[in-house]
Amino acid sequence: MKLYPRHSRLWLVLNRLNIFLEKNASKSKGVLLDIGGENTPYIELFRPHIKKYICLNLKKVNNSADENIVGDAMKLPFKNNSIDTVLSTQVLEHLKDPQKAIDEIFRVLKKGGVCILSTNMAWINHAVPDDYYRYTESGLKYLFRNFSKKKTYSLGGYILTLFQFVVLLTKPLPFFIKNPINFVLNSIGNFLDKKIRINKLSPITAIIAKK
């Protein structure tokens, strides 16, 4: 895991997300728009495949993107058919009108352009009060129904979700106690989830959709 150590409370879910993005980064091309990627944590995965990395957030930020733009995901400040790739990780659940955001992504993407998006299915309430929705694979397919091709993914199954919620409970503990506990729980949860995969419950759902 490049972003978080194994003893992190978020390692299980972010490890799965990182693997998913690393595997599919080659589907990106040209101008990439990262919606809500404030710290551009996955930029190095996409750099080899694109020409320009644009990051859009609600406020001005400093990161490693080629260009930073202040804007709203539900009203993207780009012309029709002007973007080759859209990336959005763990943002959709924070948007009041998710369909409007997906329609905006469809509008700005060029024909044949690709959207790579992940969001929460089973997760704690966070970023209060701006945390509105949770998404199944069927829900994502419906939101992306205007796209010509789409494939959804469950990033982790029932067992991983269970272990993730247990690890989250260690937050109040001192680091010298919770770090080794988290390391063990993360390792066991990761191993068991690969051996016994039940996809009916997942912390993260994702979609790759082509216009």
N, C-alpha and C positions, 0 to 999 in steps of 0.2 A: 504494500500500500504506500503510495507516494505522498499522500496528503496527511494521513493520521497514523500514529503508531498503533500497534495492536492492542495496547492497554486503553486506548481511547474509548469513551462511552459511545462514540458514533462509528467506530471502526467497522462493525458488521455491515451496516447499510452503505456506508461510503466506499467500502471495499468493493461491494457488489456493483455500485454505480461506476466506480473507476474502471473496473474490468469491462463493463458494458460499453462505456465510452471509448476505451482504448481499442476494443474489438471493432467498433463501428466508425471510428474517426475517419477512416479512409473513404467513407461515403460523402464526406464534405468536399467542397471545392470553391474556387473563386472567392467572392466576398462573403464572409461569414458574419452574421449578426448574432451576438450573444445577448439574449434578453434577460436582464436581472443578474448577470454574472459579475457582481460587484468586484470581487477579488480575482476574477479570471482564473480559477483554480485548475481548469482543464486546458488552458491555452496551449501548453506544450504538446498535448496529444494531437491537436488539430493543425498546428503550425506547418508541418511538412506537406499538408494537402491543400492549403488555401493560399490566396494572394494577399488578403487583407482581413484583419480581425477588428470588428466594430463591437463595442460594448455599450448597451443601453441600460440606464438606471434612472430612478426617479430623482436622484440627486447627483451632483458632480462628484466624481471619484478619481483617484489616481491609481492606475494599475499598469499592466504590461500590454494592454491593447493598443492597436495602431491608432484608434480613434475612440474617444469617449463622448457619448451623446446623452443629454438629459431628455427623457421622454417617457411616455406612457405606453405600456404594452397593448393597451386597448385602443390606442390611437397612434400608431407608429409613424414617425416623421420621415417616411421614405416614399419614393414614387412607386407606382405599380410596376411589378416585374423588374425590380432593381437589385434583388438580393439572391445569391446562389444557394446559401445555406443558412438555416436558422437553428440555433442551439438555445435550449432553455432547460435548466435543471432546478427542480424544487421551487418553482415560481408560481405555477398555475394555481395551486391551492390558495394562494394569497390574492387572487384577482376576483373582484366582485362579479364580473361578467366574463367568464372564461370563453364562452362562444364568440364573443366579440374579439377577444385576443386571437383566437385561432383563425377567425375570418380575416383579421389584419395580417397574420402571418401568411395566409393563402394569397392575399392581395399583393404583398411586396415580393413574394417569391417569384422567380422566373419559372417559366414552364420547364418541368424536369428538375426543378429545385427541390431540396430535401430539408425537412424539419426533423431534428432529433430532440425529443423532449422527454423529461422525466418528472414525476410528481409523486405525491404520497397516496397510498391506499390505507395502510394502518399505521397511524402515528399519533403522538401526543399533540394536544393543542399548543401551538407555538406562535410567536410573533403576535401575541394578543394586542389589540382586537382584530388584527388583519389576517385571520386564518379562517377561510370560509368553507372549503370543500375537501372531499376525499374521492379518489377515482379508481374504479375497476377498469379492467382492460376493455370491457364492453362500453363503458362510459367514454373512454378515450376514442374508441373507434367511432362512436356517434359524433363526438365533437369534430373529428377529422373526416366526416363523411364526404366532404366535397373533394378530398384529395383522391388522385387516381389509384394510388397504391399505398397500403399501410400495413404495418405489422406491429403487434403489441407484445410486451414482455413483462413478466413478473420477476423482479430482481430480488430473489430470495423467496423462500416458502414459509410454511407454517412454523417450522422448527426455528428457523432464523428469526422470525418475528417474535416468537416466545422468548428466546434468549436475549434479543435486543431489548425488550421491555424489562427483563430482569436486570440487565446491565444498567439501564437508565436509573434504576432504584439506588444505585451506589453513589449517586451524586453527592449526598451530604457527608460521606465518609472522608477522612483524611487521605491524601494522595498515596501515602505509603501503605495504606490498607486497600484502597479501592483499585489501585493500578494492578497489583498482582491478581486480585480477584477478577477484574475485567479481562486481563490477559487470558486467564484460564477459561472463563465463560465464553469469550469471543472465539477462542480456538476450538472449544468443544462445539459451540453452536455452528460455526463455519463448517466443521468436519461433518457433523450429523446432517446438516441441511443438504450437503452434496450427496450423502449416502441415502437419505430418506427424503425425497422431494415431494412435498404436498403444496401445490400452488394456489389453493383456495384462499389463502391469506398471505399477503406480502406487504412489507413496509413501503416498497417503491414499485410503481408501475411505470412503464416507459413505452414510447411509440416512435417508430421511424416512418415518416409519411412523405410521399413524393407527389408533387403537384402535377 
